[in-house]
Amino acid sequence: MGIVIGMLTIGVHTHITNPLSAGYLCYLASIKSWAKLVDQVVVVDGGSTDGSLERLNECLGPLNEKVRVIAPPDAHWGADDRWEWPQIAINRQIGLEALDTDWAIHVDADHVAPEKNPDDLRHELKMHSNSTLLVMPILFYDNGKFLQRKAPRAWVLNLRKIRAEGMPVSYGMDRLSGTHLDYPIFITSKQTFKDPDTGFAKSFCWGELVPGEGQISLQPFSMGHFFFTPEQCMAKNLRLSVVSGRFRGVGPRTKFEISHELRLHRVMGFERRDNLLKKSFSKEVIELIEAFYNEDMLGGLLYCKPNPFNEKLRSTLCLALRAKRKIPARLLRVQCMMNSPKRWQRS
């Protein structure tokens, strides 16, 4: 017998900080789509100052009654890269604790919910009433195709079971790898640090990953860097690299290394707006493309079709970076040719 009693309720939590100015416009479609599907949406704001919350309020209209934006001091990020790596897990945990529903779905603010009957989702979750953690497959768009991520990145926690049984579950850091900031853990210890920007004391948890016990059919669509320009994409990942390196006690990766990790040097063209509008995106995504998309944006197209020469060169570069943290002059000259402005022109 399961532990479901009466009407099952579903909540979603996510977090944002200045998405309008960062190019993360997908938050509008994401939050609106989840507000249509579930009973409650909690948005943890990290201190937005660019009008993002006002735009969200306009976008939601009557759905505002389902959405609650919270911005406690713990959730605020330092400016630029003046923040600590565990902040990502802290903001996820703040959102989780703010929900009072039976189930809690954590999504990044670029994950758009599919069109689905809420009662069908409730029925499916009732079938898993004794499970602690479920996963959802993620769909994304790349090179004109809809693809599914091999590893799910959206988690569904049975809050009713966790709270009834007093299970020490939170979002935090995997004690073995020091990563998995967006994955639920069984708490084994806590740690406090002083925010380098504000001096505010913040705490986060370490622990062991909660094992997944099943998968539900709901398949969100991940927009990723859809509305980013290449420059915004690189700036974001440079900030992440600096902060990650500081937390791990190692030097941050260079822009050169990150561009190869993301394969940004292989972006051959950009998706045209009229082509995107012909694709089978959800209503919320189409509305967002119509309102904001311009052809300086990536449109989900981060990689181009693999080229054997480029792949061989990339492997050689990565080996050199790992071995000596520097690149031979000959390869560096080739890289400069690959990064010439012609590579960034639209096809």
C-alpha positions as CSV (number, residue, x, y, z in Angstrom):
1,M,0.0,0.0,0.0
2,G,1.2,3.5,-0.8
3,I,1.1,6.5,1.5
4,V,-1.0,8.7,-0.8
5,I,-4.1,10.0,1.0
6,G,-6.6,12.3,-0.7
7,M,-5.7,14.8,-3.4
8,L,-2.0,14.6,-4.5
9,T,-0.3,17.9,-5.0
10,I,2.7,18.7,-7.1
11,G,5.2,21.6,-6.8
12,V,8.0,22.9,-8.9
13,H,11.0,24.9,-7.7
14,T,13.6,26.7,-9.8
15,H,16.0,29.7,-9.4
16,I,17.0,32.8,-11.5
17,T,19.2,35.8,-11.2
18,N,19.1,38.6,-13.8
19,P,18.0,36.3,-16.6
20,L,16.9,39.2,-18.9
21,S,20.4,40.8,-19.1
22,A,22.1,37.4,-19.2
23,G,20.3,36.1,-22.3
24,Y,18.5,33.5,-20.2
25,L,15.1,34.5,-21.6
26,C,13.8,31.0,-21.5
27,Y,12.8,31.5,-17.8
28,L,9.6,33.2,-19.0
29,A,8.5,30.1,-21.0
30,S,9.7,27.7,-18.3
31,I,7.9,29.2,-15.3
32,K,4.7,29.9,-17.3
33,S,4.6,26.3,-18.6
34,W,5.0,24.7,-15.2
35,A,2.4,27.1,-13.6
36,K,-0.1,25.6,-16.1
37,L,0.8,22.0,-15.1
38,V,1.3,21.9,-11.3
39,D,-0.2,23.3,-8.2
40,Q,2.6,25.5,-7.0
41,V,5.8,27.0,-8.5
42,V,8.5,28.5,-6.2
43,V,11.1,30.8,-7.9
44,V,14.2,31.5,-5.9
45,D,15.6,34.9,-7.0
46,G,19.3,35.6,-6.3
47,G,18.9,39.3,-6.3
48,S,17.7,40.4,-9.8
49,T,18.1,44.1,-10.6
50,D,17.4,44.1,-14.3
51,G,13.6,44.0,-14.4
52,S,13.4,40.2,-14.7
53,L,10.8,39.8,-12.0
54,E,8.6,42.6,-13.4
55,R,8.7,41.0,-16.9
56,L,7.8,37.6,-15.3
57,N,4.8,39.1,-13.6
58,E,3.6,40.6,-16.9
59,C,4.2,37.2,-18.7
60,L,2.2,35.1,-16.2
61,G,-1.0,37.1,-16.0
62,P,-3.6,35.1,-14.2
63,L,-1.1,32.3,-13.5
64,N,0.6,34.6,-11.0
65,E,-1.5,33.1,-8.2
66,K,0.3,29.8,-8.6
67,V,3.8,31.3,-8.6
68,R,5.7,32.5,-5.5
69,V,9.0,34.4,-5.9
70,I,11.2,34.4,-2.8
71,A,14.6,36.2,-2.3
72,P,16.0,35.5,1.2
73,P,19.5,36.8,2.0
74,D,21.0,33.3,1.6
75,A,19.9,33.2,-2.0
76,H,21.8,36.3,-3.1
77,W,24.8,35.9,-5.3
78,G,27.9,38.1,-5.3
79,A,28.4,40.3,-8.3
80,D,30.2,38.9,-11.3
81,D,32.3,35.9,-10.0
82,R,32.2,37.0,-6.3
83,W,30.2,34.1,-5.1
84,E,31.0,30.5,-3.9
85,W,30.3,27.3,-5.8
86,P,27.8,25.8,-3.2
87,Q,25.5,28.8,-3.9
88,I,23.9,26.7,-6.7
89,A,22.9,23.9,-4.3
90,I,21.9,26.5,-1.6
91,N,19.3,28.1,-3.9
92,R,17.9,24.7,-4.9
93,Q,17.5,23.7,-1.3
94,I,15.8,27.1,-0.5
95,G,13.2,26.3,-3.2
96,L,12.7,22.8,-2.0
97,E,12.0,23.9,1.6
98,A,9.6,26.5,0.4
99,L,7.2,24.0,-1.2
100,D,4.4,22.4,0.8
101,T,3.2,20.0,-1.8
102,D,3.4,16.1,-1.8
103,W,5.9,16.0,-4.7
104,A,8.7,18.4,-5.6
105,I,10.0,18.7,-9.1
106,H,13.3,20.6,-9.5
107,V,14.0,22.1,-12.9
108,D,16.5,24.6,-14.2
109,A,14.8,27.7,-15.5
110,D,15.5,26.7,-19.1
111,H,13.3,23.5,-18.7
112,V,9.9,24.0,-20.3
113,A,7.1,21.6,-19.3
114,P,5.4,19.7,-22.1
115,E,1.6,20.1,-22.6
116,K,0.1,17.4,-20.4
117,N,-3.1,16.8,-18.5
118,P,-2.3,17.5,-14.8
119,D,-4.5,14.6,-13.7
120,D,-2.4,12.2,-15.8
121,L,0.8,13.4,-14.0
122,R,-0.9,12.9,-10.6
123,H,-2.0,9.4,-11.5
124,E,1.6,8.5,-12.6
125,L,3.1,9.8,-9.4
126,K,0.6,7.9,-7.3
127,M,2.0,4.8,-8.9
128,H,5.3,5.7,-7.3
129,S,4.0,6.6,-3.9
130,N,6.7,4.5,-2.1
131,S,9.6,5.9,-4.1
132,T,11.8,8.7,-2.8
133,L,13.4,10.0,-6.0
134,L,12.3,9.8,-9.7
135,V,14.0,11.1,-12.7
136,M,12.7,12.7,-15.9
137,P,14.3,12.5,-19.4
138,I,15.2,15.8,-21.0
139,L,14.6,16.8,-24.6
140,F,16.7,19.4,-26.3
141,Y,17.2,20.9,-29.7
142,D,20.4,20.9,-31.6
143,N,21.4,21.1,-35.3
144,G,17.8,21.1,-36.4
145,K,16.9,18.0,-34.5
146,F,15.1,17.2,-31.2
147,L,17.4,14.9,-29.1
148,Q,17.2,13.3,-25.7
149,R,19.9,13.7,-23.1
150,K,21.5,10.4,-22.1
151,A,21.6,11.4,-18.5
152,P,18.4,13.0,-17.0
153,R,18.9,16.4,-15.3
154,A,15.5,16.9,-13.6
155,W,14.6,15.3,-10.3
156,V,11.2,14.5,-8.7
157,L,11.3,14.1,-4.9
158,N,8.5,12.5,-2.8
159,L,8.2,15.3,-0.2
160,R,5.4,13.6,1.6
161,K,7.5,10.5,2.2
162,I,10.7,12.4,3.0
163,R,9.0,14.5,5.6
164,A,6.8,11.8,7.1
165,E,9.8,9.6,7.6
166,G,12.2,12.4,8.7
167,M,14.7,11.5,5.9
168,P,17.8,13.8,5.8
169,V,17.5,14.7,2.1
170,S,18.5,18.0,0.6
171,Y,20.3,19.5,-2.3
172,G,24.0,19.8,-1.7
173,M,27.5,18.6,-2.6
174,D,28.4,15.0,-3.3
175,R,31.0,14.2,-0.7
176,L,32.8,11.8,-3.1
177,S,33.2,14.0,-6.1
178,G,32.5,17.5,-4.8
179,T,30.0,18.0,-7.6
180,H,26.4,17.2,-8.4
181,L,25.1,20.6,-7.0
182,D,21.7,20.0,-8.7
183,Y,21.2,16.5,-7.4
184,P,19.5,15.4,-4.1
185,I,21.7,13.9,-1.4
186,F,21.4,12.1,1.9
187,I,23.0,14.6,4.3
188,T,26.1,13.4,6.2
189,S,27.6,16.8,7.2
190,K,27.2,20.5,6.9
191,Q,29.6,23.3,6.2
192,T,29.5,27.1,6.6
193,F,31.4,29.7,4.6
194,K,31.5,33.4,4.5
195,D,30.2,34.9,1.2
196,P,33.2,36.7,-0.4
197,D,31.0,39.6,-1.6
198,T,28.7,40.3,1.3
199,G,30.4,38.6,4.3
200,F,27.1,36.8,5.0
201,A,27.5,33.4,6.6
202,K,25.9,30.6,4.5
203,S,25.6,26.9,5.0
204,F,25.4,23.9,2.7
205,C,25.3,20.2,3.0
206,W,27.5,17.3,2.0
207,G,26.3,13.8,1.5
208,E,25.7,10.7,-0.6
209,L,23.6,10.8,-3.8
210,V,20.0,9.6,-3.4
211,P,19.5,6.7,-5.8
212,G,16.8,7.1,-8.4
213,E,13.9,4.6,-8.1
214,G,12.2,5.1,-11.4
215,Q,11.4,7.4,-14.3
216,I,8.3,9.2,-15.2
217,S,7.1,9.9,-18.7
218,L,7.1,13.7,-18.4
219,Q,9.7,15.0,-20.8
220,P,10.7,18.7,-20.3
221,F,12.4,20.6,-23.1
222,S,15.7,22.2,-22.2
223,M,16.3,25.5,-24.1
224,G,19.9,25.8,-22.8
225,H,21.7,28.7,-24.4
226,F,18.9,29.2,-26.9
227,F,18.7,33.0,-26.6
228,F,22.4,33.5,-25.8
229,T,24.9,35.2,-28.1
230,P,28.2,33.3,-28.3
231,E,29.8,36.1,-26.3
232,Q,27.2,35.7,-23.5
233,C,27.6,32.0,-23.5
234,M,31.4,32.3,-23.1
235,A,31.1,35.0,-20.4
236,K,28.8,32.7,-18.4
237,N,31.1,29.7,-18.6
238,L,34.1,31.8,-17.7
239,R,32.4,33.0,-14.5
240,L,31.5,29.4,-13.7
241,S,35.1,28.3,-14.3
242,V,36.6,31.0,-12.1
243,V,34.3,30.1,-9.2
244,S,34.7,26.4,-9.6
245,G,38.5,26.7,-9.7
246,R,38.5,28.8,-6.5
247,F,36.3,26.3,-4.6
248,R,38.5,23.3,-5.7
249,G,41.7,25.2,-5.0
250,V,42.9,25.0,-8.6
251,G,43.5,27.6,-11.2
252,P,40.5,28.5,-13.4
253,R,40.5,27.3,-16.9
254,T,41.3,29.8,-19.7
255,K,38.9,31.1,-22.3
256,F,40.8,29.0,-24.8
257,E,40.3,25.8,-22.7
258,I,36.6,26.5,-22.2
259,S,36.0,27.2,-25.9
260,H,37.3,23.7,-26.7
261,E,35.4,22.0,-23.9
262,L,32.1,23.6,-25.3
263,R,33.3,23.2,-28.9
264,L,32.4,26.8,-29.4
265,H,35.1,27.0,-32.0
266,R,33.0,24.8,-34.1
267,V,29.9,26.9,-34.3
268,M,29.4,27.1,-38.1
269,G,26.2,29.2,-38.3
270,F,23.1,30.3,-36.4
271,E,19.5,29.1,-36.7
272,R,17.3,31.5,-38.6
273,R,14.1,32.8,-36.9
274,D,11.7,31.7,-39.6
275,N,13.2,28.2,-39.5
276,L,12.7,27.9,-35.8
277,L,9.1,29.0,-36.0
278,K,8.4,26.0,-38.3
279,K,9.6,23.5,-35.6
280,S,7.3,21.6,-33.3
281,F,8.1,23.7,-30.1
282,S,5.5,24.2,-27.4
283,K,3.2,27.2,-27.5
284,E,5.3,29.0,-24.8
285,V,8.6,28.5,-26.7
286,I,7.0,29.7,-30.0
287,E,5.7,32.8,-28.2
288,L,9.2,33.5,-26.8
289,I,10.9,33.1,-30.2
290,E,8.4,35.5,-31.7
291,A,9.0,38.1,-29.0
292,F,12.7,37.9,-28.5
293,Y,14.7,35.9,-31.0
294,N,17.2,37.5,-33.3
295,E,19.8,35.8,-35.5
296,D,22.7,36.8,-33.4
297,M,21.5,34.2,-30.9
298,L,22.5,30.5,-30.9
299,G,18.9,29.1,-31.2
300,G,20.0,25.9,-29.5
301,L,22.7,25.4,-32.1
302,L,25.9,25.0,-30.0
303,Y,27.7,22.4,-32.0
304,C,28.1,21.8,-35.7
305,K,28.4,18.5,-37.6
306,P,31.6,16.7,-36.4
307,N,34.6,17.1,-38.7
308,P,37.3,14.4,-38.4
309,F,40.1,16.9,-38.7
310,N,38.6,19.2,-36.0
311,E,38.0,16.2,-33.7
312,K,41.6,15.0,-34.0
313,L,42.9,18.6,-33.4
314,R,40.6,19.0,-30.4
315,S,41.9,15.7,-28.9
316,T,45.5,16.8,-29.4
317,L,44.8,20.2,-27.8
318,C,43.1,18.7,-24.8
319,L,46.0,16.3,-24.2
320,A,48.4,19.1,-24.4
321,L,46.4,21.2,-22.0
322,R,46.2,18.4,-19.4
323,A,49.9,17.6,-19.7
324,K,51.5,21.0,-19.7
325,R,48.7,23.6,-19.3
326,K,50.0,25.3,-22.5
327,I,49.6,24.9,-26.2
328,P,52.4,24.5,-28.8
329,A,52.7,27.5,-31.0
330,R,51.9,25.5,-34.2
331,L,48.6,24.4,-32.8
332,L,47.8,27.8,-31.4
333,R,48.2,29.3,-34.9
334,V,45.7,26.7,-36.2
335,Q,43.3,27.6,-33.4
336,C,43.5,31.3,-34.4
337,M,42.6,30.4,-38.0
338,M,39.6,28.3,-36.7
339,N,38.4,31.2,-34.6
340,S,38.5,33.7,-37.4
341,P,35.3,35.9,-37.8
342,K,34.2,34.0,-40.9
343,R,33.4,31.0,-38.6
344,W,30.8,33.1,-36.8
345,Q,28.8,34.2,-39.9
346,R,25.3,32.9,-40.3
347,S,24.7,30.3,-43.0
